[in-house]
Amino acid sequence: MSACFCHVSEGETCPTAEMRALTPSRLFVCGTAGLFFFIFSLAATSEAIAETLLWTGSDGGDWFADADWGPSRRVPGASDDVMIDTYGPVITIGTSAKARELLIGTAPGAGTLVVQGGLQTDSVFLGAVSGASGTASFIGAKWQNDGDVSIGGSGVGNLSLLHGTTASSKNVLIGGSGTGNGSLKLDNSSTLTTSDTVFVSGSSSGAGGGGNLEVLGASELPGRRDVGALRLRTVATKDRPCPDFPYKDGEDYDPTVLLDLDYWALIPR
């Protein structure tokens, strides 16, 4: 839209002002002296302001249903945070969704998400609070997470990568502290690529803080049919919780890191 401001001298007739939304138009405004000409353009934008959107739809509903997200009744975008505290939506085959921070299980109860298509996130939290459980199941899906994944912060978290899923992330924390318990299942046809470290928490006190990593497949060794090989890294720390992901600061280890073992283990087939 364009507009023109035109001042006319006293006694002259002021043209009628008009504005049109779909075609360029001019706006004439009366003045008392002089004549000047000013043109400007306005461009409307449909980009929504980033916010936190909560799933309010039914179990197994479509992620892309505007009416099932509150409070703004719109589908989340790449800059939005997403909260799912009930049996939640499905991202179906052939579709791709985006979110900044994905939180499943932020209130007492169970939150779930099933992904059969594509998903891109910055960070993911499953079972963030005590009394809550968060489950994300990727089935033949493609998932890119640019930050960290926390599975069972203070609640119960479950992450399943199944049936040919390809996933990538930075740090992955399985099991938090206190009441947190987490589980990650990776089947033989799926892949998980991490650019940093996978932490598996453990607690012998029975008070929680446990983690479980289940890999349902292994790589073969050329010429060996009796064993397979699995690369493992064990990092031990002192006076520092696992959710902080202590490891290295540049080329040097964090002062709380006591042990770093990077090794291959032979697993009987």
Secondary structure, DSSP 8 states (H G I E B T S, - for coil): -EEE-----TTS--------SSS--------SS-----EEE----------EEEE-S-TT-BTT-GGGEETT-S---TT-EEEE-SEEEEE-TT-EEE-SEEEE--SSEEEEEEESSEEEESEEEES-STTEEEEEEEES-EEEESS-EEE-SSSEEEEEEESS-EEEES-EEE--STT-EEEEEEETT-EEEESS-EEE---SSSSS-EEEEEEE--EEETTEEEEEEEEEEEEEESS--GGG---EETTEE-TTEEEEEEEEEEEE-
